[in-house]
């Protein structure tokens, strides 16, 4: 999906997650030339990555 702004994307995913009964958080972001190319949202209850 493509959005006009990062805020638009976050608002959509936040509204959807609340409708289905969970909260989200940002997991990772890829930035190229000062432009957000990819941002991953996951369930806020999902475990954080563990360092080896």
KACOR-V135347 format. One record per residue. RES is the residue in one small letter. SS is DSSP state (A for helix, B for strand, O for the rest). PSI is psi as a letter, one per 30 degrees, with the letter a starting at -180 (999 if undefined). OMEGA is omega in whole degrees, -180 to 180 (* if undefined). Layout:
res = {RES | RES}
ss = {SS | SS}
psi = {PSI | PSI}
omega = {OMEGA | OMEGA}
This chain:
res = {x | x | x | x | x | x | x | x | x | x | x | x | x | x | x | x | x | x | x | x | x | x | x | x | x | x | x | x | x | x | x | x | x | x | x | x | x | x | x | x | x | x | x | x | x | x | x | x | x | x | x | x}
ss = {O | O | O | O | O | A | A | A | A | A | A | A | A | A | A | A | A | A | A | A | O | O | O | B | B | B | B | B | B | B | B | B | O | O | B | B | B | B | B | B | B | B | B | O | O | O | O | O | O | O | O | O}
psi = {k | k | l | f | l | e | e | e | e | e | e | e | e | e | e | e | e | e | e | f | g | l | l | l | l | k | e | l | k | k | k | k | h | g | k | j | e | k | k | k | k | l | k | f | f | k | l | l | k | k | k | 999}
omega = {178 | -178 | 178 | 179 | 177 | 179 | 178 | 180 | -179 | 178 | -180 | -178 | 178 | 179 | -180 | -177 | 178 | 179 | -177 | 169 | 174 | 177 | -180 | 171 | 177 | 179 | -180 | -180 | 175 | -179 | 178 | -180 | 177 | 178 | 177 | -180 | -179 | 173 | -178 | 175 | 179 | 176 | -177 | 179 | 178 | -178 | 173 | 176 | 179 | 177 | 179 | *}
